[in-house]
Amino acid sequence: MSTDTPDAPADDTPSRAELAARVDELADALAEATDDDDTKKMSIIATKGTLDMAYPPLILASTAAAFGYEVTVFHTFWGLDILHEEQSKNLKLSSVGNPNMPVPNAVAALPGMDRVTTKMMERKIEDNDTASIEELLETSLDMGVEFQACQMTIDLMDYDENDFYDGVTTGVGAATALQDMADADIQLLV
C-alpha cells in the first residue's frame, strides 16, 4: 500500500494572488452588508387623537428621521384620526382632567369648554408659528417615516382607506407592529 497521493493538477489550484483577491472581495461584501445594519430604528405606537397628543409622535418621528433613524409610527384607536385627512383637521383638546389647563375641572366640564380650549391652543400654535398636523405629516412622509394605520381600527371605526393621507400604509395588524417594535432600537407608546 502506497502512502503517495497523486498531485492535483496545477490548473485547478488558485494562486495566492487569486485567493487574496477573493478574500478582499468577500471582506468588501461583508462590510457593505453590515453598513446597512448601522441604521437605528424607532417604533412609535400612537393611540390618542386629541390635538395635544397628535404632536408628540409626529415631532419625535420627524426628528428621529432627520437624525437618520428608520421610523415607523403605528396608529391605532383614536390615534388613527391623526392620519385621517378630514379628522386630523378637527382634532380637539380635552380640558377635563388635563392638569395643565388653566381651567378648573368644574369649569372645564361646562358645555363648549373643549371648543374654547381647542381654539386657545390653535391660536397659540399659530402665534408660535408651529407646524400644523398636516405639515408635520407631509414632512415626515417626505423624510421616509412610515405611518401605519391599524386595520382592526379602520374596520372598527368604519373608515375608508382612501380617507387617509397619501403615503399612509393601511392593512397593518398588531403582529406587524409587534415585530417592528422587536426590531427597533427605540420603542415608544404615545
DRENPA-3360 file (N, C-alpha, C; in nm, 2 decimals, always signed):
BEGIN
1 = MSTDTPDA = +0.08/-0.12/+0.00/+0.00/+0.00/+0.00/+0.09/+0.12/+0.00 ~ +0.06/+0.21/-0.09/+0.14/+0.33/-0.11/+0.09/+0.44/-0.03 ~ +0.17/+0.53/+0.03/+0.13/+0.65/+0.10/+0.14/+0.77/+0.01 ~ +0.18/+0.75/-0.11/+0.19/+0.86/-0.20/+0.05/+0.90/-0.25 ~ +0.03/+1.03/-0.25/-0.10/+1.08/-0.31/-0.07/+1.15/-0.44 ~ -0.16/+1.13/-0.53/-0.13/+1.19/-0.66/-0.15/+1.34/-0.65 ~ -0.06/+1.41/-0.72/-0.07/+1.56/-0.72/-0.19/+1.61/-0.79 ~ -0.26/+1.71/-0.74/-0.37/+1.77/-0.81/-0.31/+1.85/-0.93;
9 = PADDTPSR = -0.38/+1.86/-1.04/-0.34/+1.93/-1.15/-0.32/+2.08/-1.11 ~ -0.21/+2.14/-1.15/-0.18/+2.28/-1.12/-0.28/+2.38/-1.17 ~ -0.36/+2.34/-1.27/-0.46/+2.43/-1.33/-0.58/+2.46/-1.23 ~ -0.61/+2.36/-1.14/-0.73/+2.37/-1.05/-0.70/+2.45/-0.93 ~ -0.57/+2.47/-0.89/-0.54/+2.53/-0.76/-0.53/+2.68/-0.79 ~ -0.60/+2.76/-0.71/-0.59/+2.91/-0.72/-0.46/+2.96/-0.67 ~ -0.41/+3.06/-0.73/-0.28/+3.12/-0.68/-0.31/+3.20/-0.55 ~ -0.20/+3.23/-0.48/-0.21/+3.31/-0.36/-0.27/+3.45/-0.40;
17 = AELAARVD = -0.24/+3.50/-0.51/-0.29/+3.63/-0.55/-0.44/+3.62/-0.57 ~ -0.49/+3.51/-0.64/-0.63/+3.49/-0.66/-0.71/+3.47/-0.53 ~ -0.65/+3.40/-0.43/-0.71/+3.38/-0.30/-0.72/+3.51/-0.23 ~ -0.61/+3.59/-0.23/-0.61/+3.72/-0.17/-0.72/+3.81/-0.22 ~ -0.73/+3.81/-0.36/-0.83/+3.89/-0.42/-0.97/+3.85/-0.38 ~ -0.99/+3.72/-0.37/-1.12/+3.66/-0.33/-1.15/+3.70/-0.18 ~ -1.06/+3.70/-0.10/-1.07/+3.73/+0.04/-1.11/+3.88/+0.05 ~ -1.04/+3.97/-0.03/-1.07/+4.11/-0.03/-1.22/+4.13/-0.08;
25 = ELADALAE = -1.26/+4.06/-0.18/-1.39/+4.07/-0.24/-1.50/+4.04/-0.13 ~ -1.47/+3.93/-0.06/-1.57/+3.88/+0.04/-1.57/+3.98/+0.16 ~ -1.46/+4.04/+0.19/-1.45/+4.14/+0.30/-1.53/+4.26/+0.26 ~ -1.52/+4.31/+0.14/-1.59/+4.42/+0.09/-1.74/+4.39/+0.10 ~ -1.78/+4.27/+0.05/-1.93/+4.24/+0.05/-1.98/+4.23/+0.20 ~ -1.90/+4.18/+0.29/-1.94/+4.18/+0.43/-1.95/+4.32/+0.49 ~ -1.86/+4.41/+0.45/-1.86/+4.55/+0.50/-1.99/+4.62/+0.45 ~ -2.02/+4.60/+0.33/-2.15/+4.66/+0.27/-2.27/+4.60/+0.34;
33 = ATDDDDTK = -2.27/+4.47/+0.37/-2.39/+4.41/+0.43/-2.40/+4.47/+0.58 ~ -2.29/+4.49/+0.65/-2.30/+4.53/+0.79/-2.32/+4.68/+0.79 ~ -2.29/+4.76/+0.69/-2.31/+4.90/+0.69/-2.46/+4.93/+0.70 ~ -2.55/+4.85/+0.64/-2.69/+4.87/+0.65/-2.74/+4.84/+0.79 ~ -2.68/+4.76/+0.86/-2.72/+4.73/+1.00/-2.69/+4.84/+1.10 ~ -2.62/+4.94/+1.06/-2.59/+5.05/+1.15/-2.70/+5.15/+1.16 ~ -2.81/+5.14/+1.08/-2.92/+5.23/+1.08/-3.00/+5.20/+1.21 ~ -3.02/+5.30/+1.29/-3.10/+5.29/+1.41/-3.25/+5.29/+1.37;
41 = KMSIIATK = -3.33/+5.22/+1.45/-3.47/+5.21/+1.42/-3.55/+5.26/+1.54 ~ -3.66/+5.33/+1.51/-3.75/+5.38/+1.61/-3.89/+5.33/+1.58 ~ -3.96/+5.28/+1.67/-4.10/+5.24/+1.65/-4.19/+5.31/+1.76 ~ -4.29/+5.38/+1.70/-4.38/+5.46/+1.79/-4.52/+5.40/+1.77 ~ -4.59/+5.39/+1.88/-4.74/+5.35/+1.88/-4.81/+5.47/+1.92 ~ -4.90/+5.52/+1.84/-4.98/+5.64/+1.86/-5.13/+5.60/+1.89 ~ -5.18/+5.62/+2.01/-5.31/+5.57/+2.05/-5.41/+5.68/+2.08 ~ -5.37/+5.80/+2.08/-5.46/+5.91/+2.12/-5.47/+6.01/+2.00;
49 = GTLDMAYP = -5.59/+6.07/+1.99/-5.62/+6.15/+1.87/-5.66/+6.29/+1.91 ~ -5.62/+6.34/+2.03/-5.65/+6.48/+2.06/-5.54/+6.57/+2.00 ~ -5.57/+6.70/+2.00/-5.48/+6.79/+1.94/-5.35/+6.79/+2.01 ~ -5.35/+6.79/+2.14/-5.22/+6.79/+2.22/-5.15/+6.66/+2.21 ~ -5.21/+6.55/+2.18/-5.15/+6.42/+2.17/-5.11/+6.38/+2.03 ~ -5.15/+6.47/+1.93/-5.11/+6.44/+1.79/-4.97/+6.49/+1.77 ~ -4.92/+6.59/+1.84/-4.79/+6.65/+1.81/-4.67/+6.56/+1.86 ~ -4.68/+6.49/+1.98/-4.56/+6.42/+2.02/-4.51/+6.31/+1.92;
57 = PLILASTA = -4.60/+6.22/+1.87/-4.55/+6.12/+1.78/-4.50/+6.18/+1.65 ~ -4.56/+6.29/+1.60/-4.52/+6.35/+1.48/-4.38/+6.42/+1.49 ~ -4.36/+6.49/+1.60/-4.24/+6.56/+1.63/-4.13/+6.46/+1.65 ~ -4.15/+6.36/+1.73/-4.05/+6.26/+1.76/-4.01/+6.18/+1.63 ~ -4.11/+6.15/+1.55/-4.08/+6.08/+1.42/-4.00/+6.16/+1.33 ~ -4.04/+6.29/+1.31/-3.97/+6.37/+1.21/-3.83/+6.40/+1.26 ~ -3.81/+6.42/+1.39/-3.68/+6.45/+1.44/-3.59/+6.33/+1.43 ~ -3.64/+6.21/+1.46/-3.56/+6.09/+1.45/-3.52/+6.06/+1.30;
65 = AAFGYEVT = -3.62/+6.09/+1.21/-3.58/+6.07/+1.07/-3.48/+6.17/+1.03 ~ -3.48/+6.29/+1.08/-3.38/+6.39/+1.05/-3.24/+6.34/+1.09 ~ -3.24/+6.27/+1.20/-3.11/+6.21/+1.25/-3.07/+6.08/+1.19 ~ -3.15/+6.04/+1.09/-3.11/+5.92/+1.01/-3.17/+5.79/+1.06 ~ -3.27/+5.80/+1.16/-3.34/+5.68/+1.20/-3.44/+5.63/+1.10 ~ -3.46/+5.50/+1.10/-3.57/+5.44/+1.02/-3.68/+5.44/+1.12 ~ -3.79/+5.51/+1.09/-3.90/+5.53/+1.18/-4.03/+5.48/+1.13 ~ -4.10/+5.41/+1.22/-4.24/+5.36/+1.19/-4.33/+5.41/+1.30;
73 = VFHTFWGL = -4.45/+5.46/+1.26/-4.55/+5.50/+1.36/-4.67/+5.42/+1.33 ~ -4.71/+5.34/+1.43/-4.83/+5.26/+1.42/-4.95/+5.33/+1.49 ~ -5.05/+5.37/+1.41/-5.16/+5.44/+1.47/-5.28/+5.35/+1.49 ~ -5.33/+5.35/+1.62/-5.44/+5.26/+1.65/-5.55/+5.34/+1.73 ~ -5.67/+5.29/+1.74/-5.78/+5.36/+1.80/-5.78/+5.51/+1.77 ~ -5.80/+5.60/+1.87/-5.82/+5.74/+1.84/-5.69/+5.80/+1.77 ~ -5.58/+5.74/+1.78/-5.46/+5.78/+1.72/-5.47/+5.78/+1.56 ~ -5.56/+5.70/+1.52/-5.59/+5.68/+1.37/-5.64/+5.81/+1.31;
81 = DILHEEQS = -5.71/+5.90/+1.40/-5.76/+6.02/+1.35/-5.65/+6.12/+1.30 ~ -5.53/+6.10/+1.35/-5.42/+6.18/+1.31/-5.39/+6.16/+1.16 ~ -5.41/+6.04/+1.11/-5.38/+6.00/+0.97/-5.49/+6.03/+0.88 ~ -5.61/+6.05/+0.93/-5.73/+6.07/+0.85/-5.74/+6.21/+0.80 ~ -5.74/+6.24/+0.67/-5.73/+6.37/+0.62/-5.84/+6.47/+0.68 ~ -5.96/+6.43/+0.69/-6.06/+6.52/+0.75/-6.06/+6.53/+0.90 ~ -6.05/+6.41/+0.96/-6.05/+6.41/+1.11/-5.93/+6.49/+1.17 ~ -5.81/+6.48/+1.10/-5.69/+6.54/+1.15/-5.70/+6.70/+1.15;
89 = KNLKLSSV = -5.80/+6.75/+1.07/-5.82/+6.90/+1.07/-5.91/+6.94/+1.18 ~ -5.97/+6.85/+1.25/-6.07/+6.88/+1.35/-6.04/+6.82/+1.49 ~ -5.91/+6.80/+1.52/-5.88/+6.74/+1.64/-5.90/+6.84/+1.76 ~ -5.96/+6.79/+1.87/-6.00/+6.87/+1.98/-5.90/+6.86/+2.09 ~ -5.90/+6.95/+2.19/-5.83/+6.95/+2.31/-5.92/+6.93/+2.42 ~ -5.90/+6.82/+2.50/-5.99/+6.80/+2.61/-5.94/+6.88/+2.73 ~ -6.03/+6.96/+2.79/-6.00/+7.04/+2.90/-6.03/+6.97/+3.04 ~ -6.11/+6.87/+3.04/-6.15/+6.80/+3.16/-6.03/+6.70/+3.19;
97 = GNPNMPVP = -5.99/+6.70/+3.31/-5.88/+6.61/+3.36/-5.74/+6.64/+3.30 ~ -5.73/+6.75/+3.24/-5.60/+6.79/+3.19/-5.54/+6.89/+3.30 ~ -5.44/+6.84/+3.37/-5.38/+6.92/+3.48/-5.31/+7.05/+3.44 ~ -5.28/+7.06/+3.31/-5.21/+7.18/+3.26/-5.30/+7.28/+3.21 ~ -5.43/+7.25/+3.20/-5.52/+7.35/+3.15/-5.54/+7.46/+3.26 ~ -5.54/+7.59/+3.22/-5.56/+7.69/+3.31/-5.71/+7.71/+3.35 ~ -5.78/+7.60/+3.35/-5.93/+7.60/+3.38/-5.96/+7.49/+3.48 ~ -6.02/+7.52/+3.60/-6.06/+7.41/+3.69/-6.15/+7.31/+3.63;
105 = NAVAALPG = -6.15/+7.19/+3.67/-6.23/+7.08/+3.61/-6.38/+7.11/+3.62 ~ -6.42/+7.18/+3.72/-6.57/+7.21/+3.73/-6.61/+7.31/+3.62 ~ -6.52/+7.40/+3.58/-6.55/+7.49/+3.47/-6.52/+7.42/+3.34 ~ -6.42/+7.33/+3.33/-6.38/+7.26/+3.21/-6.49/+7.17/+3.16 ~ -6.58/+7.12/+3.26/-6.69/+7.03/+3.23/-6.81/+7.10/+3.17 ~ -6.81/+7.23/+3.17/-6.92/+7.30/+3.11/-6.93/+7.28/+2.96 ~ -7.05/+7.28/+2.91/-7.07/+7.26/+2.76/-6.99/+7.37/+2.68 ~ -6.92/+7.33/+2.58/-6.85/+7.42/+2.49/-6.71/+7.45/+2.54;
113 = MDRVTTKM = -6.66/+7.41/+2.66/-6.53/+7.44/+2.70/-6.42/+7.37/+2.62 ~ -6.45/+7.25/+2.57/-6.35/+7.19/+2.48/-6.32/+7.27/+2.36 ~ -6.43/+7.33/+2.31/-6.42/+7.42/+2.19/-6.33/+7.54/+2.22 ~ -6.35/+7.60/+2.34/-6.28/+7.72/+2.39/-6.13/+7.68/+2.40 ~ -6.10/+7.57/+2.47/-5.96/+7.54/+2.50/-5.89/+7.50/+2.37 ~ -5.97/+7.43/+2.28/-5.91/+7.40/+2.15/-5.87/+7.52/+2.07 ~ -5.96/+7.62/+2.07/-5.93/+7.75/+2.00/-5.81/+7.82/+2.06 ~ -5.80/+7.81/+2.19/-5.69/+7.88/+2.26/-5.56/+7.81/+2.22;
121 = MERKIEDN = -5.56/+7.68/+2.21/-5.44/+7.60/+2.17/-5.41/+7.63/+2.02 ~ -5.51/+7.63/+1.94/-5.49/+7.66/+1.79/-5.43/+7.80/+1.77 ~ -5.47/+7.89/+1.85/-5.42/+8.03/+1.84/-5.27/+8.03/+1.89 ~ -5.24/+7.96/+2.00/-5.10/+7.95/+2.04/-5.01/+7.89/+1.94 ~ -5.06/+7.78/+1.87/-4.99/+7.71/+1.77/-4.96/+7.81/+1.65 ~ -5.06/+7.88/+1.61/-5.05/+7.98/+1.50/-4.96/+8.10/+1.54 ~ -4.97/+8.15/+1.66/-4.89/+8.26/+1.71/-4.75/+8.22/+1.72 ~ -4.72/+8.10/+1.75/-4.58/+8.05/+1.77/-4.52/+8.00/+1.64;
129 = DTASIEEL = -4.60/+8.01/+1.53/-4.56/+7.96/+1.40/-4.51/+7.81/+1.41 ~ -4.59/+7.73/+1.49/-4.56/+7.59/+1.50/-4.63/+7.52/+1.38 ~ -4.56/+7.42/+1.33/-4.62/+7.34/+1.21/-4.75/+7.28/+1.24 ~ -4.84/+7.28/+1.14/-4.97/+7.21/+1.16/-4.95/+7.06/+1.16 ~ -5.05/+6.99/+1.20/-5.05/+6.84/+1.19/-5.02/+6.80/+1.05 ~ -5.09/+6.86/+0.95/-5.07/+6.82/+0.81/-4.93/+6.85/+0.76 ~ -4.87/+6.96/+0.80/-4.74/+6.99/+0.76/-4.64/+6.89/+0.82 ~ -4.66/+6.86/+0.95/-4.57/+6.76/+1.01/-4.58/+6.62/+0.95;
137 = LETSLDMG = -4.70/+6.58/+0.91/-4.72/+6.45/+0.84/-4.65/+6.45/+0.71 ~ -4.67/+6.56/+0.63/-4.61/+6.56/+0.50/-4.46/+6.57/+0.51 ~ -4.41/+6.64/+0.60/-4.26/+6.65/+0.62/-4.21/+6.51/+0.65 ~ -4.28/+6.45/+0.75/-4.23/+6.31/+0.79/-4.24/+6.21/+0.68 ~ -4.34/+6.22/+0.60/-4.36/+6.12/+0.49/-4.24/+6.15/+0.39 ~ -4.21/+6.28/+0.36/-4.11/+6.31/+0.27/-3.97/+6.26/+0.32 ~ -3.96/+6.25/+0.45/-3.83/+6.21/+0.51/-3.82/+6.06/+0.53 ~ -3.93/+5.99/+0.48/-3.92/+5.84/+0.48/-3.99/+5.77/+0.60;
145 = VEFQACQM = -4.06/+5.85/+0.69/-4.13/+5.79/+0.80/-4.24/+5.71/+0.75 ~ -4.26/+5.59/+0.80/-4.37/+5.50/+0.76/-4.48/+5.51/+0.86 ~ -4.59/+5.57/+0.82/-4.71/+5.58/+0.91/-4.80/+5.46/+0.87 ~ -4.84/+5.38/+0.98/-4.92/+5.26/+0.96/-5.05/+5.28/+1.02 ~ -5.16/+5.25/+0.96/-5.29/+5.25/+1.01/-5.34/+5.12/+1.05 ~ -5.38/+5.10/+1.17/-5.43/+4.97/+1.22/-5.55/+4.92/+1.15 ~ -5.54/+4.81/+1.09/-5.66/+4.76/+1.01/-5.78/+4.73/+1.09 ~ -5.76/+4.67/+1.21/-5.87/+4.64/+1.30/-5.94/+4.77/+1.34;
153 = TIDLMDYD = -5.87/+4.88/+1.36/-5.93/+5.01/+1.40/-6.00/+5.07/+1.28 ~ -5.94/+5.06/+1.16/-6.01/+5.11/+1.04/-6.15/+5.04/+1.03 ~ -6.15/+4.91/+1.05/-6.28/+4.84/+1.04/-6.37/+4.88/+1.15 ~ -6.32/+4.89/+1.27/-6.40/+4.92/+1.39/-6.46/+5.06/+1.37 ~ -6.38/+5.16/+1.32/-6.43/+5.30/+1.31/-6.51/+5.32/+1.18 ~ -6.51/+5.21/+1.09/-6.58/+5.22/+0.96/-6.52/+5.33/+0.87 ~ -6.38/+5.34/+0.88/-6.32/+5.43/+0.79/-6.29/+5.37/+0.65 ~ -6.28/+5.46/+0.55/-6.25/+5.41/+0.42/-6.10/+5.44/+0.41;
161 = ENDFYDGV = -6.02/+5.34/+0.36/-5.88/+5.35/+0.35/-5.84/+5.47/+0.26 ~ -5.92/+5.51/+0.17/-5.89/+5.62/+0.08/-5.90/+5.76/+0.15 ~ -5.95/+5.76/+0.28/-5.96/+5.89/+0.35/-5.83/+5.93/+0.42 ~ -5.73/+5.84/+0.41/-5.60/+5.87/+0.48/-5.51/+5.95/+0.39 ~ -5.42/+6.02/+0.45/-5.32/+6.09/+0.37/-5.25/+6.00/+0.28 ~ -5.21/+6.05/+0.16/-5.13/+5.97/+0.06/-5.00/+5.93/+0.13 ~ -4.96/+5.81/+0.11/-4.84/+5.76/+0.17/-4.86/+5.68/+0.30 ~ -4.98/+5.68/+0.36/-5.00/+5.61/+0.48/-5.02/+5.46/+0.44;
169 = TTGVGAAT = -4.96/+5.37/+0.52/-4.97/+5.23/+0.49/-5.09/+5.18/+0.57 ~ -5.19/+5.12/+0.50/-5.31/+5.06/+0.56/-5.30/+4.91/+0.56 ~ -5.39/+4.85/+0.63/-5.39/+4.70/+0.63/-5.29/+4.64/+0.73 ~ -5.24/+4.72/+0.82/-5.14/+4.67/+0.91/-5.20/+4.62/+1.04 ~ -5.16/+4.51/+1.09/-5.21/+4.45/+1.21/-5.11/+4.46/+1.33 ~ -5.16/+4.41/+1.44/-5.08/+4.42/+1.57/-4.96/+4.33/+1.56 ~ -4.96/+4.22/+1.48/-4.84/+4.13/+1.47/-4.73/+4.20/+1.40 ~ -4.76/+4.28/+1.30/-4.66/+4.36/+1.23/-4.60/+4.46/+1.32;
177 = ALQDMADA = -4.69/+4.53/+1.39/-4.64/+4.63/+1.49/-4.55/+4.57/+1.59 ~ -4.59/+4.46/+1.64/-4.50/+4.39/+1.75/-4.37/+4.35/+1.69 ~ -4.37/+4.30/+1.57/-4.24/+4.27/+1.50/-4.15/+4.39/+1.48 ~ -4.22/+4.50/+1.44/-4.14/+4.62/+1.42/-4.08/+4.67/+1.55 ~ -4.16/+4.66/+1.66/-4.11/+4.71/+1.79/-3.99/+4.62/+1.83 ~ -4.00/+4.49/+1.81/-3.90/+4.39/+1.84/-3.77/+4.42/+1.77 ~ -3.78/+4.47/+1.65/-3.66/+4.50/+1.57/-3.60/+4.64/+1.59 ~ -3.68/+4.73/+1.67/-3.64/+4.87/+1.68/-3.54/+4.88/+1.80;
185 = DIQLLV = -3.46/+4.99/+1.79/-3.37/+5.03/+1.90/-3.44/+5.11/+2.00 ~ -3.54/+5.18/+1.96/-3.62/+5.26/+2.05/-3.77/+5.23/+2.02 ~ -3.84/+5.20/+2.13/-3.99/+5.18/+2.12/-4.06/+5.28/+2.21 ~ -4.16/+5.34/+2.16/-4.24/+5.44/+2.24/-4.39/+5.42/+2.22 ~ -4.46/+5.44/+2.33/-4.61/+5.43/+2.33/-4.65/+5.57/+2.36 ~ -4.72/+5.64/+2.27/-4.77/+5.77/+2.29/-4.92/+5.77/+2.29;
% end
